[in-house]
Amino acid sequence: MNRTPLGFDSIEFPPDCSWIKIIDQTLLSVKEEFLIIDNIYTLVDAITKLKVRGAPALGVVSAAGIAMSISGSNGCGFNEINSIIENAANIISNARPTAINLKWGVERMICCFKKNFSPAAFNLSDCKLTLAKEAHIIKEEDIKMSINIGERALSLLKPGYRLLTHCNAGHLATARYGTALAPIYLGNEKGYSFKIFATETRPLMQGARLTAYELKKAGVDVTLICDNMVSELMRRGVVDAVLTGCDRIAANGDVANKIGTSSIAILSKHYNIPFYILGPESTIDRYTDDGDKIIIEERDGFEVTDMWFSKRVAPIDVNVFNPAFDITKSELITAIITDKSIYHYPYYFSSVEK
């Protein structure tokens, strides 16, 4: 399994990381348009406006962004480069508060810089090469991570399963393949004949615009449903398991994911349907005790009232509550599947790496 389900990678950058190429996800599924980003301010704009999104993908682009920030530097010494990197790290890390992978990618690049260079031993060309190489390693690791998650998840699924997924945790949310969609792509290649139900995922419609788009393009049997149809679908007994991604996993197993995930988890518990969270080990935040301590990003009410409508549907000046994520309590999660292991409740992710 070493090809892209969509025929292209959602994130690309050259050996020197002088630019980053992404597909503008805000235009999907109607239009496939690729953007070339050559500075961190344009990158942050793309992250903030969700032109690139998905926890693992944010980790990859943040790493590439740090390398890109120094790619055009000339005649700089250690202190100047250190200052550029620190500034870029601060700007990129604060672009979105909930997804931990954004900061994870930045911090890994900073560690790479500090490990390999000092005022006493510094060469600008070597620094550029080393950081660019690290960004490419992170991307390759992300691809392997997706494959590992897919293989682990397949051990819990049977051929012919009818699977429900929420938001987009697929090829578009990672460097390649995805997290929650990785077992679907892998199973599709093995002849598992999965049938997928994808929620539209209000208010940004990532399920309708992105998941339905990429699964259909990859030849997977996918049916789109409104978010409020999940309970009826489960009542009819046509959902065998639920697969969703995650933006952050607290130390006790509470999960922050796209708004609506918690509701689906509660329904799954009621109907006795396995509810699986899939994500990279790097999504585990071992220093945040529980979900109540995770900062939930709140976005512009325009996304609810206007964004995907030909004309406004809500009263002018009505109050809008628009959290981008919710917290799914750990006791509702059947298993957390990462690239390293399959974890079962009760979850305990200590601050010491396993």
C-alpha positions as a Markdown table, in Angstrom:
| # | Residue | x | y | z |
|---|---|---|---|---|
| 1 | Met | 0.0 | 0.0 | 0.0 |
| 2 | Asn | 2.2 | 2.8 | -1.2 |
| 3 | Arg | 0.0 | 4.9 | -3.5 |
| 4 | Thr | -2.2 | 7.9 | -2.9 |
| 5 | Pro | -5.9 | 7.2 | -2.9 |
| 6 | Leu | -6.6 | 10.5 | -4.6 |
| 7 | Gly | -3.8 | 10.4 | -7.1 |
| 8 | Phe | -1.9 | 13.2 | -5.4 |
| 9 | Asp | -0.6 | 14.1 | -2.0 |
| 10 | Ser | -2.5 | 16.7 | -0.1 |
| 11 | Ile | 0.7 | 18.3 | 1.1 |
| 12 | Glu | 3.9 | 18.5 | -0.9 |
| 13 | Phe | 7.2 | 20.5 | -0.6 |
| 14 | Pro | 10.5 | 20.3 | -2.4 |
| 15 | Pro | 13.8 | 19.0 | -0.9 |
| 16 | Asp | 14.7 | 22.5 | 0.4 |
| 17 | Cys | 11.2 | 23.3 | 1.7 |
| 18 | Ser | 11.3 | 26.7 | 0.0 |
| 19 | Trp | 7.5 | 26.3 | -0.6 |
| 20 | Ile | 4.6 | 24.2 | 0.4 |
| 21 | Lys | 1.9 | 23.0 | -2.0 |
| 22 | Ile | -1.6 | 22.2 | -0.7 |
| 23 | Ile | -5.0 | 21.6 | -2.1 |
| 24 | Asp | -7.4 | 24.3 | -1.0 |
| 25 | Gln | -9.9 | 22.3 | 1.0 |
| 26 | Thr | -12.4 | 25.2 | 1.2 |
| 27 | Leu | -13.1 | 24.8 | -2.5 |
| 28 | Leu | -13.8 | 21.1 | -2.4 |
| 29 | Ser | -15.6 | 19.2 | -3.6 |
| 30 | Val | -16.6 | 21.5 | -6.5 |
| 31 | Lys | -13.1 | 22.6 | -7.5 |
| 32 | Glu | -9.6 | 21.1 | -7.1 |
| 33 | Glu | -7.3 | 24.1 | -6.8 |
| 34 | Phe | -3.7 | 23.8 | -5.5 |
| 35 | Leu | -1.9 | 26.6 | -3.7 |
| 36 | Ile | 1.8 | 27.4 | -3.5 |
| 37 | Ile | 2.7 | 28.9 | -0.1 |
| 38 | Asp | 6.2 | 30.5 | 0.3 |
| 39 | Asn | 5.9 | 32.4 | 3.6 |
| 40 | Ile | 4.6 | 31.7 | 7.1 |
| 41 | Tyr | 2.0 | 34.4 | 7.0 |
| 42 | Thr | 0.3 | 32.8 | 4.0 |
| 43 | Leu | 0.7 | 29.4 | 5.7 |
| 44 | Val | -1.0 | 30.7 | 8.9 |
| 45 | Asp | -3.8 | 32.2 | 6.8 |
| 46 | Ala | -4.3 | 28.8 | 5.1 |
| 47 | Ile | -4.4 | 27.1 | 8.5 |
| 48 | Thr | -6.8 | 29.6 | 10.0 |
| 49 | Lys | -9.1 | 29.5 | 7.1 |
| 50 | Leu | -9.0 | 25.7 | 6.9 |
| 51 | Lys | -7.5 | 25.6 | 3.5 |
| 52 | Val | -5.3 | 22.9 | 5.1 |
| 53 | Arg | -6.7 | 21.1 | 8.1 |
| 54 | Gly | -6.7 | 17.8 | 10.0 |
| 55 | Ala | -4.5 | 17.1 | 13.0 |
| 56 | Pro | -1.7 | 15.0 | 11.3 |
| 57 | Ala | -1.7 | 17.3 | 8.3 |
| 58 | Leu | -1.2 | 20.3 | 10.6 |
| 59 | Gly | 1.8 | 18.6 | 12.1 |
| 60 | Val | 3.4 | 18.1 | 8.7 |
| 61 | Val | 2.7 | 21.6 | 7.4 |
| 62 | Ser | 3.9 | 23.2 | 10.7 |
| 63 | Ala | 7.2 | 21.3 | 10.4 |
| 64 | Ala | 7.6 | 22.3 | 6.8 |
| 65 | Gly | 6.7 | 25.8 | 7.7 |
| 66 | Ile | 9.6 | 26.1 | 10.2 |
| 67 | Ala | 12.0 | 24.8 | 7.5 |
| 68 | Met | 10.5 | 27.2 | 5.0 |
| 69 | Ser | 11.0 | 30.2 | 7.3 |
| 70 | Ile | 14.8 | 30.0 | 7.0 |
| 71 | Ser | 15.0 | 28.7 | 3.4 |
| 72 | Gly | 15.5 | 32.2 | 2.0 |
| 73 | Ser | 17.9 | 33.4 | 4.7 |
| 74 | Asn | 21.4 | 34.5 | 3.6 |
| 75 | Gly | 24.4 | 35.5 | 5.5 |
| 76 | Cys | 22.7 | 34.9 | 8.9 |
| 77 | Gly | 24.4 | 33.6 | 12.0 |
| 78 | Phe | 23.1 | 31.3 | 14.7 |
| 79 | Asn | 21.4 | 34.1 | 16.7 |
| 80 | Glu | 19.6 | 35.5 | 13.7 |
| 81 | Ile | 18.4 | 32.0 | 12.5 |
| 82 | Asn | 17.3 | 31.2 | 16.1 |
| 83 | Ser | 15.3 | 34.4 | 16.2 |
| 84 | Ile | 13.6 | 33.6 | 12.8 |
| 85 | Ile | 12.7 | 30.1 | 14.0 |
| 86 | Glu | 11.3 | 31.3 | 17.3 |
| 87 | Asn | 9.2 | 33.9 | 15.6 |
| 88 | Ala | 7.9 | 31.4 | 13.1 |
| 89 | Ala | 7.2 | 28.9 | 15.8 |
| 90 | Asn | 5.2 | 31.4 | 17.8 |
| 91 | Ile | 3.1 | 32.5 | 14.8 |
| 92 | Ile | 2.4 | 29.0 | 13.5 |
| 93 | Ser | 1.7 | 27.4 | 17.0 |
| 94 | Asn | -1.0 | 30.0 | 17.8 |
| 95 | Ala | -2.8 | 29.6 | 14.5 |
| 96 | Arg | -5.3 | 27.1 | 16.0 |
| 97 | Pro | -5.4 | 26.2 | 19.7 |
| 98 | Thr | -7.1 | 22.8 | 19.9 |
| 99 | Ala | -5.1 | 20.5 | 17.6 |
| 100 | Ile | -2.0 | 19.4 | 19.5 |
| 101 | Asn | -0.2 | 18.2 | 16.3 |
| 102 | Leu | 0.3 | 21.8 | 15.1 |
| 103 | Lys | 2.6 | 22.5 | 18.1 |
| 104 | Trp | 4.0 | 19.0 | 18.1 |
| 105 | Gly | 5.4 | 19.6 | 14.6 |
| 106 | Val | 6.9 | 23.0 | 15.5 |
| 107 | Glu | 8.4 | 21.7 | 18.7 |
| 108 | Arg | 10.0 | 18.7 | 16.9 |
| 109 | Met | 11.7 | 21.1 | 14.5 |
| 110 | Ile | 12.9 | 23.3 | 17.3 |
| 111 | Cys | 14.4 | 20.2 | 19.0 |
| 112 | Cys | 16.1 | 19.3 | 15.8 |
| 113 | Phe | 17.6 | 22.7 | 15.5 |
| 114 | Lys | 18.9 | 22.9 | 19.1 |
| 115 | Lys | 20.2 | 19.3 | 18.9 |
| 116 | Asn | 22.3 | 19.9 | 15.9 |
| 117 | Phe | 23.4 | 23.6 | 16.1 |
| 118 | Ser | 24.9 | 26.0 | 18.6 |
| 119 | Pro | 26.6 | 29.4 | 18.4 |
| 120 | Ala | 29.9 | 27.6 | 18.6 |
| 121 | Ala | 29.1 | 25.2 | 15.8 |
| 122 | Phe | 26.8 | 26.7 | 13.1 |
| 123 | Asn | 26.7 | 26.5 | 9.3 |
| 124 | Leu | 23.7 | 28.1 | 7.6 |
| 125 | Ser | 23.7 | 25.7 | 4.6 |
| 126 | Asp | 23.9 | 22.7 | 6.9 |
| 127 | Cys | 21.1 | 24.2 | 9.1 |
| 128 | Lys | 18.8 | 24.6 | 6.1 |
| 129 | Leu | 19.5 | 21.1 | 4.9 |
| 130 | Thr | 19.0 | 19.5 | 8.3 |
| 131 | Leu | 15.7 | 21.2 | 9.0 |
| 132 | Ala | 14.4 | 20.5 | 5.5 |
| 133 | Lys | 15.4 | 16.9 | 5.8 |
| 134 | Glu | 13.6 | 16.6 | 9.2 |
| 135 | Ala | 10.4 | 18.0 | 7.7 |
| 136 | His | 10.5 | 15.3 | 5.0 |
| 137 | Ile | 11.1 | 12.7 | 7.6 |
| 138 | Ile | 8.1 | 13.9 | 9.5 |
| 139 | Lys | 6.0 | 13.6 | 6.3 |
| 140 | Glu | 7.2 | 10.0 | 5.6 |
| 141 | Glu | 6.6 | 9.1 | 9.3 |
| 142 | Asp | 3.0 | 10.4 | 8.9 |
| 143 | Ile | 2.4 | 8.2 | 5.9 |
| 144 | Lys | 3.7 | 5.1 | 7.8 |
| 145 | Met | 1.6 | 6.2 | 10.8 |
| 146 | Ser | -1.6 | 6.1 | 8.7 |
| 147 | Ile | -0.8 | 2.7 | 7.3 |
| 148 | Asn | -0.1 | 1.3 | 10.8 |
| 149 | Ile | -3.4 | 2.8 | 12.1 |
| 150 | Gly | -5.2 | 1.2 | 9.2 |
| 151 | Glu | -3.7 | -2.2 | 9.8 |
| 152 | Arg | -4.5 | -2.1 | 13.5 |
| 153 | Ala | -8.0 | -1.0 | 13.0 |
| 154 | Leu | -8.7 | -3.7 | 10.4 |
| 155 | Ser | -8.0 | -6.3 | 13.1 |
| 156 | Leu | -11.2 | -5.1 | 14.8 |
| 157 | Leu | -13.4 | -4.9 | 11.6 |
| 158 | Lys | -15.0 | -7.6 | 9.5 |
| 159 | Pro | -15.5 | -7.7 | 5.7 |
| 160 | Gly | -18.8 | -6.2 | 4.7 |
| 161 | Tyr | -19.1 | -3.9 | 7.8 |
| 162 | Arg | -21.2 | -0.8 | 7.5 |
| 163 | Leu | -19.1 | 2.0 | 9.0 |
| 164 | Leu | -20.1 | 5.5 | 10.0 |
| 165 | Thr | -17.6 | 8.3 | 10.1 |
| 166 | His | -17.8 | 11.9 | 11.1 |
| 167 | Cys | -15.9 | 15.0 | 9.7 |
| 168 | Asn | -12.8 | 14.2 | 7.6 |
| 169 | Ala | -10.0 | 12.1 | 8.9 |
| 170 | Gly | -8.8 | 10.8 | 5.6 |
| 171 | His | -6.2 | 11.4 | 2.9 |
| 172 | Leu | -6.9 | 15.2 | 3.1 |
| 173 | Ala | -6.3 | 15.4 | 6.8 |
| 174 | Thr | -2.9 | 13.7 | 6.7 |
| 175 | Ala | 0.1 | 13.4 | 4.4 |
| 176 | Arg | -1.6 | 10.4 | 2.8 |
| 177 | Tyr | -4.3 | 7.7 | 3.5 |
| 178 | Gly | -5.7 | 9.2 | 6.8 |
| 179 | Thr | -6.5 | 8.0 | 10.3 |
| 180 | Ala | -10.1 | 7.0 | 10.5 |
| 181 | Leu | -10.3 | 6.4 | 6.8 |
| 182 | Ala | -7.0 | 4.5 | 6.6 |
| 183 | Pro | -8.6 | 1.1 | 7.4 |
| 184 | Ile | -11.3 | 1.8 | 4.8 |
| 185 | Tyr | -8.7 | 2.4 | 2.1 |
| 186 | Leu | -6.7 | -0.6 | 3.2 |
| 187 | Gly | -9.8 | -2.8 | 3.5 |
| 188 | Asn | -10.9 | -1.7 | 0.1 |
| 189 | Glu | -7.7 | -3.0 | -1.4 |
| 190 | Lys | -8.1 | -6.3 | 0.4 |
| 191 | Gly | -11.7 | -6.7 | -0.9 |
| 192 | Tyr | -13.5 | -6.0 | 2.4 |
| 193 | Ser | -16.3 | -4.3 | 0.6 |
| 194 | Phe | -17.1 | -1.8 | 3.4 |
| 195 | Lys | -20.1 | 0.4 | 3.1 |
| 196 | Ile | -19.6 | 3.9 | 4.5 |
| 197 | Phe | -22.0 | 6.4 | 5.9 |
| 198 | Ala | -20.5 | 9.9 | 6.1 |
| 199 | Thr | -22.1 | 12.6 | 8.1 |
| 200 | Glu | -22.3 | 16.0 | 6.4 |
| 201 | Thr | -20.6 | 17.5 | 9.6 |
| 202 | Arg | -22.2 | 20.9 | 10.1 |
| 203 | Pro | -21.3 | 23.7 | 10.0 |
| 204 | Leu | -18.3 | 23.4 | 7.8 |
| 205 | Met | -19.5 | 20.3 | 5.9 |
| 206 | Gln | -16.2 | 18.4 | 6.0 |
| 207 | Gly | -18.1 | 15.1 | 5.6 |
| 208 | Ala | -20.1 | 16.3 | 2.6 |
| 209 | Arg | -17.3 | 18.2 | 0.9 |
| 210 | Leu | -14.2 | 16.2 | 1.8 |
| 211 | Thr | -15.0 | 12.7 | 3.1 |
| 212 | Ala | -17.7 | 12.0 | 0.5 |
| 213 | Tyr | -15.4 | 13.5 | -2.2 |
| 214 | Glu | -12.3 | 11.5 | -1.4 |
| 215 | Leu | -14.1 | 8.2 | -0.8 |
| 216 | Lys | -16.1 | 8.5 | -4.0 |
| 217 | Lys | -13.0 | 9.4 | -5.9 |
| 218 | Ala | -11.2 | 6.3 | -4.5 |
| 219 | Gly | -14.0 | 4.0 | -5.5 |
| 220 | Val | -15.4 | 3.4 | -2.0 |
| 221 | Asp | -19.1 | 2.8 | -1.5 |
| 222 | Val | -20.2 | 5.9 | 0.4 |
| 223 | Thr | -23.6 | 7.3 | 1.4 |
| 224 | Leu | -23.9 | 10.9 | 2.7 |
| 225 | Ile | -26.3 | 11.6 | 5.6 |
| 226 | Cys | -27.2 | 14.7 | 7.6 |
| 227 | Asp | -25.8 | 14.8 | 11.1 |
| 228 | Asn | -29.2 | 14.5 | 12.7 |
| 229 | Met | -29.9 | 11.2 | 10.9 |
| 230 | Val | -27.4 | 9.2 | 12.9 |
| 231 | Ser | -29.8 | 8.0 | 15.5 |
| 232 | Glu | -32.3 | 6.7 | 13.0 |
| 233 | Leu | -29.6 | 4.9 | 11.0 |
| 234 | Met | -28.4 | 3.2 | 14.2 |
| 235 | Arg | -32.0 | 2.3 | 15.2 |
| 236 | Arg | -32.4 | 0.5 | 11.9 |
| 237 | Gly | -29.4 | -1.6 | 12.8 |
| 238 | Val | -27.4 | -0.7 | 9.7 |
| 239 | Val | -24.2 | 0.6 | 11.4 |
| 240 | Asp | -21.7 | -2.0 | 12.6 |
| 241 | Ala | -19.0 | 0.4 | 13.9 |
| 242 | Val | -18.1 | 4.1 | 14.1 |
| 243 | Leu | -14.7 | 5.4 | 13.1 |
| 244 | Thr | -13.6 | 9.0 | 13.8 |
| 245 | Gly | -10.4 | 10.9 | 14.0 |
| 246 | Cys | -9.2 | 13.1 | 16.9 |
| 247 | Asp | -7.5 | 16.4 | 17.4 |
| 248 | Arg | -6.3 | 15.8 | 20.9 |
| 249 | Ile | -6.4 | 12.9 | 23.4 |
| 250 | Ala | -6.1 | 13.9 | 27.1 |
| 251 | Ala | -4.2 | 11.7 | 29.6 |
| 252 | Asn | -7.4 | 10.1 | 30.8 |
| 253 | Gly | -8.6 | 9.2 | 27.3 |
| 254 | Asp | -11.1 | 12.1 | 26.8 |
| 255 | Val | -11.0 | 13.2 | 23.2 |
| 256 | Ala | -11.4 | 16.5 | 21.5 |
| 257 | Asn | -12.7 | 16.1 | 18.0 |
| 258 | Lys | -15.0 | 17.8 | 15.5 |
| 259 | Ile | -18.2 | 19.1 | 17.0 |
| 260 | Gly | -20.8 | 16.4 | 16.9 |
| 261 | Thr | -18.5 | 13.5 | 17.8 |
| 262 | Ser | -19.7 | 13.4 | 21.4 |
| 263 | Ser | -23.3 | 13.1 | 20.3 |
| 264 | Ile | -22.4 | 10.1 | 18.0 |
| 265 | Ala | -20.5 | 8.5 | 20.8 |
| 266 | Ile | -23.5 | 8.7 | 23.2 |
| 267 | Leu | -25.8 | 7.3 | 20.5 |
| 268 | Ser | -23.3 | 4.5 | 19.9 |
| 269 | Lys | -23.3 | 3.6 | 23.6 |
| 270 | His | -27.1 | 3.5 | 23.6 |
| 271 | Tyr | -27.3 | 1.2 | 20.5 |
| 272 | Asn | -24.3 | -0.9 | 21.6 |
| 273 | Ile | -22.2 | -0.1 | 18.6 |
| 274 | Pro | -18.4 | 0.0 | 18.8 |
| 275 | Phe | -17.1 | 3.5 | 18.8 |
| 276 | Tyr | -13.4 | 3.8 | 17.7 |
| 277 | Ile | -11.1 | 6.8 | 17.9 |
| 278 | Leu | -8.2 | 6.7 | 15.4 |
| 279 | Gly | -5.2 | 9.0 | 15.6 |
| 280 | Pro | -1.4 | 9.1 | 15.7 |
| 281 | Glu | 0.4 | 8.6 | 19.0 |
| 282 | Ser | 1.5 | 12.2 | 18.8 |
| 283 | Thr | -2.1 | 13.3 | 19.3 |
| 284 | Ile | -2.0 | 12.0 | 22.9 |
| 285 | Asp | -1.5 | 15.0 | 25.2 |
| 286 | Arg | 0.0 | 13.3 | 28.2 |
| 287 | Tyr | 0.3 | 16.6 | 30.1 |
| 288 | Thr | -3.4 | 17.5 | 30.0 |
| 289 | Asp | -5.3 | 15.5 | 32.6 |
| 290 | Asp | -8.8 | 15.4 | 31.0 |
| 291 | Gly | -11.0 | 16.9 | 28.4 |
| 292 | Asp | -12.2 | 19.8 | 30.6 |
| 293 | Lys | -8.7 | 21.3 | 30.4 |
| 294 | Ile | -8.6 | 21.3 | 26.6 |
| 295 | Ile | -9.1 | 24.7 | 25.0 |
| 296 | Ile | -12.0 | 24.5 | 22.5 |
| 297 | Glu | -11.6 | 26.8 | 19.5 |
| 298 | Glu | -14.7 | 29.0 | 18.8 |
| 299 | Arg | -15.2 | 30.2 | 15.3 |
| 300 | Asp | -17.0 | 32.9 | 13.5 |
| 301 | Gly | -20.8 | 32.7 | 13.5 |
| 302 | Phe | -20.8 | 33.3 | 9.7 |
| 303 | Glu | -19.9 | 29.7 | 9.3 |
| 304 | Val | -23.4 | 28.8 | 10.8 |
| 305 | Thr | -25.5 | 31.5 | 9.3 |
| 306 | Asp | -24.1 | 32.2 | 5.8 |
| 307 | Met | -21.1 | 30.3 | 4.7 |
| 308 | Trp | -22.6 | 27.4 | 2.7 |
| 309 | Phe | -25.9 | 29.0 | 1.8 |
| 310 | Ser | -26.7 | 30.9 | -1.4 |
| 311 | Lys | -28.2 | 33.6 | 0.9 |
| 312 | Arg | -28.3 | 34.0 | 4.7 |
| 313 | Val | -30.8 | 31.8 | 6.5 |
| 314 | Ala | -30.7 | 33.2 | 10.0 |
| 315 | Pro | -32.0 | 36.5 | 11.4 |
| 316 | Ile | -29.5 | 39.4 | 11.2 |
| 317 | Asp | -27.6 | 39.9 | 14.5 |
| 318 | Val | -28.8 | 36.6 | 16.0 |
| 319 | Asn | -26.4 | 35.2 | 18.6 |
| 320 | Val | -24.4 | 32.3 | 17.4 |
| 321 | Phe | -22.5 | 29.6 | 19.4 |
| 322 | Asn | -20.0 | 27.9 | 17.1 |
| 323 | Pro | -17.4 | 25.7 | 18.9 |
| 324 | Ala | -15.3 | 23.8 | 16.4 |
| 325 | Phe | -14.8 | 20.8 | 18.7 |
| 326 | Asp | -16.4 | 18.9 | 21.5 |
| 327 | Ile | -15.2 | 16.6 | 24.2 |
| 328 | Thr | -16.0 | 12.9 | 24.1 |
| 329 | Lys | -15.7 | 11.3 | 27.5 |
| 330 | Ser | -13.3 | 8.3 | 27.7 |
| 331 | Glu | -16.0 | 5.9 | 29.0 |
| 332 | Leu | -17.9 | 6.2 | 25.7 |
| 333 | Ile | -14.9 | 5.1 | 23.6 |
| 334 | Thr | -14.6 | 1.4 | 22.8 |
| 335 | Ala | -11.0 | 1.7 | 21.8 |
| 336 | Ile | -8.4 | 4.3 | 20.9 |
| 337 | Ile | -6.3 | 3.1 | 17.9 |
| 338 | Thr | -2.9 | 4.7 | 17.3 |
| 339 | Asp | 0.0 | 3.7 | 15.1 |
| 340 | Lys | 1.6 | 2.2 | 18.2 |
| 341 | Ser | -1.1 | 0.3 | 19.9 |
| 342 | Ile | -4.8 | -0.4 | 20.5 |
| 343 | Tyr | -5.9 | 1.0 | 23.9 |
| 344 | His | -9.0 | 0.1 | 25.8 |
| 345 | Tyr | -11.0 | 1.8 | 28.6 |
| 346 | Pro | -10.0 | 2.7 | 31.3 |
| 347 | Tyr | -7.3 | 4.8 | 29.6 |
| 348 | Tyr | -4.2 | 6.2 | 31.3 |
| 349 | Phe | -1.6 | 8.0 | 29.3 |
| 350 | Ser | 1.1 | 9.1 | 31.8 |
| 351 | Ser | 3.5 | 11.9 | 31.2 |
| 352 | Val | 6.3 | 9.4 | 30.7 |
| 353 | Glu | 6.5 | 8.1 | 27.2 |
| 354 | Lys | 5.6 | 4.4 | 26.8 |
